């Protein structure tokens, strides 16, 4: 079971406590490691809240001092089976389709290869609500009050062999037009996009198919 799914399972027994204490849901640490800017590996317990702060919490053992590590201090980290790294200079879009520039932020590795697919997570909301997130449940929200909510939003981003990043648009029409143009050198993939066999949610399968072709040549 992945780290992100364990976050969801651990949420439910804590719900009443969180409401009473007005605290963050993601107070739990999981076994993992991070890599510093020199590439050195550090094992311990990690907490990552998928928020705007661009940082993780790390401690070597349960009752030891917690260190805060930001995107300029590490190049990546692993929690359970989920791998994250720092991606620089890319765009993501919000819930209304507006694009935003990120100088550097953590992204999760989804499909590595000649063409890499990653997910960038963003939280949106106000007040005291908390998200139960993340993968596969992009809009699951717990509301303490009707006007207050917080959502987790996912963005697929393509990273080519040169490091160039391309945001995969969620809007069906924009997805089709932009991805047909992006993969124009691969007619069989373009055909599947045009026939809607490949949609936004199918990006891992699409990239996997392409990488198999590229690596077999």
SULFEN-V756971 format. One record per run of one state. SS is the DSSP state (A for helix, B for strand, O for the rest). FROM is the first residue (numbers start at 0). TO is the last residue. If there is no record, write none. Layout:
# SULFEN-V756971
SS/FROM/TO ; SS/FROM/TO
This chain:
# SULFEN-V756971
O/0/1 ; A/2/20 ; O/21/28 ; B/29/35 ; O/36/39 ; B/40/46 ; O/47/53 ; B/54/58 ; O/59/65 ; B/66/69 ; O/70/72 ; B/73/78 ; O/79/80 ; B/81/92 ; O/93/97 ; B/98/110 ; O/111/114 ; B/115/124 ; O/125/128 ; B/129/130 ; O/131/139 ; B/140/141 ; O/142/143 ; B/144/144 ; O/145/146 ; B/147/147 ; O/148/148 ; B/149/158 ; O/159/163 ; B/164/166 ; O/167/170 ; A/171/181 ; O/182/185 ; A/186/193 ; O/194/198 ; A/199/215 ; O/216/216
